[in-house]
Every structure is written in C-alpha cells, then in structure tokens.
Amino acid sequence: MFDYNLLARILLTLVTLGYGLATVFADFNKTHATNPQWTPHARFHVVWQICSYVGFGLLALALIWVPGAYASERLTLVAIMAAIIYAAFFVAVFAMPIYGGAAYDNNGYQPFAAPVPLIAKRWDVNITAFCIQVALLAASALALVGAATG
C-alpha cells in the first residue's frame, strides 16, 4: 500500500525548506539584507522576515517529523502555514502597482531567459521559485487527500 503520509511529509519538507532555509541564502546577502542601496529600515524588515521564516520552518519541520498524536492534522497545519506564506508573496506581487513595488532591483537577482517563453521572454527568479514551491504544496495537499481517503 502506498504511504501518502510519507509522500506528504517529504513534499512538505521541501516546501518548508523553500521558505525556511532558501530565504536565508537568497536574502541574507548583498542583494537584500546588506544591500547598501536599501534603506536601513528596509534591511531591518528583511532580516526580521528571514528570522521569522526560519522559526516557522523549524516549527513546521518538528510538526512534520516528530512522532506523536494527530499526525495528519499536524501535516494539514504545516500545509496551511506554507499556504499563508506563499499566498502572502503573491499578494505582494499582484499589489506592486498599489505600493510601487518591483519584483527585482538592478543590483539584485535579475530575470533570466525563459526556458519556455509562452508567458514572457524573461522570468523573475523569485516568482519562478515560488511557483515551483506552490506546485509542490499543491502536490502535498493531494497526498494529504490521498492519505485521508486511502
């Protein structure tokens, strides 16, 4: 019998590492947290965000892998936590015209040539990575449904 809970655990681990670990490497450097062109207050907020995501990531990994009661409920909670984080990213993306935001800075991660230029000729690094993470999150949700019905 296929273990949908194990599949959900693995997928949710990847999703969690996406926001809880990858952001440390992507944002705690000269493109973000130590970027001299950013205002000190903006750098403060990105460091706060990174530390928050690391904390939530550690909590999520404990909920995923520490044995105990309510395993499927804990996995569902982890999926909801990730959905909130990734949904907030896309709210920020779609709201950029309202607050004058941009997906990238000239001295940050630049868009790259689209491997499949159906939507655009150049893809943004963050949006691409987060779309992949949302696809993994959707797959983990399907695994949770499989575990509940299987």
N, C-alpha and C positions, 0 to 999 in steps of 0.2 A: 504494500500500500504506500502511496506517495505521501510524503510528510510535508504538507502545505505550511505547517507552522515553522518548520526549519527553513523552508524557502522564504517565508515572510521575514524570519529573523535575519537571514543573510541579506535580503534586499533592503530591509530597514536599517541594517548596519551600514550598508553603502550609502543610503540616503542620509543617515546621521553623520557619517564621516564627511559627506559633502558640505554640510553646514557647520559641523562642529570641529573639523580639522582643516579642511581645504581652505577655509576663510583665513586661518592663521597664516598660511603660506601666501595666499593671494593678496591679503590686505595689510599684513603687518610688515610693510617694507616701504621702499621709497615711492611706490606708486600710490600709496594711501596714507598709512599711519605716520610715516616720517617724511611725507612729501612736503618739501619746503614751500611749495606754491599753494598748499592748502592753509586755511586759517587754523590757528591753534585750536579753536573750539570745534571745528570740523574734525580735526585729528583726534580730539578727545572723544567725540561721538563714535568714530570708527573703532577706536580701542575698546570703548565700552561695549559696542556691538560684538566685537570679536570675543571678548571675555564672556559675555552673556551666552553666545552661541556655544562656546567651549563648555560652559556649565550645563546648559541644556543638553548638549551632546553627551556629556558624561552621565547625566541622569537617564537619558534615553538608552544608552548602552547598558546601564545597570538594569533598566526595566526589560530590555531585550534578553539579556543573557544570565542574570542572577536567577537561580531556581527559586520557585515559590508558587504561591497560590495565584489564581487569576491570570494565568499566562496569556490567554487570548485577549483578555481585557487590557492587559498591560501593553501588548503589541498594538492594539487599537489606539490606545492613548499615545503611544510613540508616533503612530501614523498621523494622528490629529496634530500633534506638536509639529511635525515636519510640514504638514499641510499649511499650518498657520505661518510658519517661517517662509515657505516658498510662495504662498499666496501674497504675503506682505511684499515680497520682492516684486511680484508682477503688478501689484497695486502701485508701487513706487515707479515702475517702468511706465505704466499707462497714464500716471498722473504727472509725468515730467512736464508737459506743457503748462500745467497749472502752477508749478513752483519753479520753473526754469531749470529743471534738471537735465542731465545728459548721461547717456549710458557709459561714456568713457571721456577721459581727458586727453589732451595732446601728449602729456608726459606720463600717461598710464598705459594700460593694456589696449592695444589698437585692434580694430576689427581685422578679420582675416578673410582671405578669398573663400567664398562659399564652395564647399565640395559639390553641392547640388544647388546651382543658382536659380531655383524656382521662385523663391520669395524675394531675394535680394542677392546682389553680386558679392556683398561683403557681409559677414556675420559678426555680431558682437560676442566677445569671449564670455562675458557674464551671462547674457541671455541664452547663449548656446548651452553653457554648462548647466544652468538652472532648468532648461527644457529637458535635458537628459535626466537630471535628478527627478523632475516631475514624472517623467516616463517610468523611472524606477519605482517611484512612490505609487504610481497607478498599478504597476505590476505587483507591488507588495499588497496593495488593497485587494487585488484579485486573488492573491494567495490566501489572504485572510478570509475572504468569502469562501474559497475552496476548502479551507480548514473548518469553517463553520458548517458547511453543507456536506462535507465529505465524510 
